[in-house]
Amino acid sequence: MPWIEWIEEQDATGSLKESFDRVATEHGVDHILKIHSLNPRSLDDHYRLYASLMRGGSDLSRTEREMIAVVVSKVNGCFY
């Protein structure tokens, strides 16, 4: 399994802390976003893309989009 270095939430400062604060849920910052912690701008860009795909205008419901994400993750052997 590949290893990607990241900065933990409690160690974040400056613009990274601001980004983490924006994207955190009640469970903290998702790992898929933490992998961008060495480049906060890419974290922000990734999150904007995700938000647009999952919550932007579409003929698919949010539930349908989540179901597609789960199936793709399963096919790819990823924990979702």
C-alpha positions as CSV (number, residue, x, y, z in Angstrom):
1,M,0.0,0.0,0.0
2,P,1.4,3.4,-0.9
3,W,2.2,5.9,1.8
4,I,1.6,9.6,1.4
5,E,3.0,11.9,4.0
6,W,0.5,14.4,5.5
7,I,0.2,16.9,8.3
8,E,-2.2,16.0,11.1
9,E,-4.9,18.5,12.0
10,Q,-3.5,19.3,15.4
11,D,-0.1,20.2,13.7
12,A,-1.6,22.4,11.0
13,T,-0.8,26.1,11.0
14,G,-1.4,29.1,8.7
15,S,-3.3,28.5,5.5
16,L,-3.4,24.8,6.0
17,K,-5.2,25.2,9.3
18,E,-7.6,27.6,7.6
19,S,-8.3,25.0,4.9
20,F,-8.7,22.2,7.4
21,D,-11.1,24.3,9.4
22,R,-13.2,24.9,6.2
23,V,-13.4,21.2,5.2
24,A,-13.6,19.4,8.5
25,T,-16.7,17.5,9.5
26,E,-17.7,16.3,13.0
27,H,-15.3,13.4,12.3
28,G,-12.4,15.7,11.4
29,V,-10.7,16.0,8.0
30,D,-11.1,13.1,5.5
31,H,-7.9,11.3,4.6
32,I,-8.5,12.0,0.9
33,L,-8.1,15.7,1.7
34,K,-5.3,15.2,4.2
35,I,-3.1,13.9,1.4
36,H,-3.0,17.5,0.1
37,S,-1.8,18.9,3.4
38,L,1.7,19.6,2.0
39,N,0.0,21.8,-0.6
40,P,-3.0,23.6,0.8
41,R,-4.0,25.2,-2.5
42,S,-4.4,21.7,-4.0
43,L,-6.5,20.8,-0.9
44,D,-8.8,23.7,-1.6
45,D,-9.0,23.0,-5.3
46,H,-9.8,19.3,-4.6
47,Y,-12.5,20.2,-2.2
48,R,-14.1,22.7,-4.6
49,L,-14.2,20.0,-7.3
50,Y,-15.7,17.5,-4.9
51,A,-18.3,19.9,-3.7
52,S,-19.3,20.8,-7.3
53,L,-19.5,17.1,-8.3
54,M,-21.5,16.0,-5.2
55,R,-23.6,19.0,-4.5
56,G,-23.7,21.1,-7.8
57,G,-26.4,21.0,-10.4
58,S,-27.0,17.6,-11.9
59,D,-29.6,15.2,-13.1
60,L,-28.4,12.8,-10.5
61,S,-29.6,13.0,-6.9
62,R,-27.0,13.3,-4.1
63,T,-27.9,9.7,-3.1
64,E,-27.2,8.5,-6.7
65,R,-23.9,10.3,-6.7
66,E,-22.9,8.7,-3.4
67,M,-23.9,5.3,-4.6
68,I,-21.7,5.7,-7.7
69,A,-18.8,6.8,-5.4
70,V,-19.2,3.7,-3.2
71,V,-19.3,1.3,-6.2
72,V,-16.2,2.9,-7.8
73,S,-14.4,2.8,-4.5
74,K,-15.3,-0.9,-4.1
75,V,-14.2,-1.8,-7.7
76,N,-10.9,0.0,-7.0
77,G,-10.4,-1.7,-3.7
78,C,-10.6,1.5,-1.8
79,F,-12.1,2.0,1.6
80,Y,-14.9,4.6,1.3
